[in-house]
Amino acid sequence: MRTERLSGGFGFPLGCVAVVAAAIAADLAGATVHPAYAVAAVALAVGAVAVITAPLAAAGVSAVGWAVLSGFVYGRAGDLLFTPATGWVAAILAGALVFGLLAGTGWRAAQRVRPVAAEAVVPLPRRAAEPSHQRVASL
């Protein structure tokens, strides 16, 4: 089982792809009318990435998630909006980031202290059986 974090060089691009995919999927599910769908999907992606990657990369993914939501879900034109709604989105994504980082740290700590099962001991091979034709001839 993997107990170390994914490096930022892999975690950040992976997280950015996950955030964009979550926003697109939420948009197809109706985030144009209900932006909370996209916020929930992107927050889930940010939290999941924060569990497996380095904290700095996860923070970058959270920032990219806010930019995607602000620019394409709330703004619809790609321009970043600084409104109370996008402020709440930033707070939600920050909460998902902190929760994911704490969950990942707890998971790795639990993996380190869990006892490792003893390795199986393979017995030495047995002596080959006496061929049957020799046994019959010796009677």
N, C-alpha and C positions, 0 to 999 in steps of 0.2 A: 504494500500500500504506500502511496506517495505521501510523504510527510513534510516536504519542503514546498515553499511557494514557487509558482511559476515566475520566471524572471520577467522584469518589466519590458524587455525587448520583445517578448512574445505575448505577454499579458495585455499590454496596451493596444496593439493592433487587433488582437482577438476580442477585446472588450469593445473597441470601436465598431467592429463588424457586428457584434452581438447587439449593441445599442441601435444601430441603423436597421438591422433586421427586425428588432422588436418594434421600432417605430413604424416600419413599413407594414408589418403584420397587424399592428393596432390600427393603422390608418385603413387597411382593408377591412377591418372588423367594425369600422364606424367611428374612428377617433375624430373625424371631421366634426361630427355632431356632438360627440362626448369625448373631450380631450382627456378625461380621467382614465380612459382605456390606455392611451399612449403613455401617460404618466406611470400607471401601474406596471405596464410591460417594460418600460425603460428602467424603472426602479428595480424590478426583479432582475433584469440583466446586470445592472450596476452591482447589486448585492451579490449575485452569483460570481461575477468577475472578482469582486473584492475578497471572496472566500479563497480563491485559488491563486491570485497574483500578488505582486508586491504592492505595498500601500501607496507609493507614489504613482504607480501605473493605474491603480484603482481610482485615485483622486483625479487623474487625467481623464479616465473614462467617464467619471461622474460629470466633469466639466463638459466633455463632448456631448454627453447625454442631455445636459441642460441646453446646450447650444442647438441640438437637433430639435428638442421640444419647443424651445423658444422661437426658433427660426422657421420651422416647418409645420408644427402642429398648431401653435398659437398665432404665429405670424403669417403662415401660408405663402410667404413670398421669399423666404430665405433671409430676411432681415431680422436681426436679434431685437426682441422686444424686452424692455425693462418695465414691467408692470407688476402690480401686486400679485397677480396670478402666477407669473413666472418667478416671482420671489418665493411663493409657496412651493413651486416646483423645485427650486434650488434647495429649500429646506427639506423636502421629501427625499431628494436624491442624496443629500448629505446624511440624512438618517439611514438610508439604505446602505450607504458607504460605510458608516460606522458599524451598523449591525453586521454587515458582511465581513468586515475586518475582525470584529470580535468573534464571530462564529468560526471564521477560519483559524484564528488563534486558538480557540477552544478545541476545535477538532484536531489540530496538530498536537496540542498538549495531551489530549486523550490518547492519541495514537502512540505517543512516545512512552507513556506510562503503562500502557496495556501490556500484560505479560505475553511474551512470545512463546508459542507452543514449541515443545522440544522436537528436535528433528527426529525423524523416523530412523531407527537403527536397522540396517539391512543385515540379516544373519549371513554367516559364511555359507558357501554352497555345500551341499551334502555330497557324500561320496557316491559315486555312480553305482547303481544297482548291478548286481551280477547278471550277466546275460543269461537267458533261460536255457540256451542250448548247452552251456557249460554245466549248469546245475543238473540237468537231466543226465549228462554223460558221466557225472561223478557218482551216481547212485549205484 
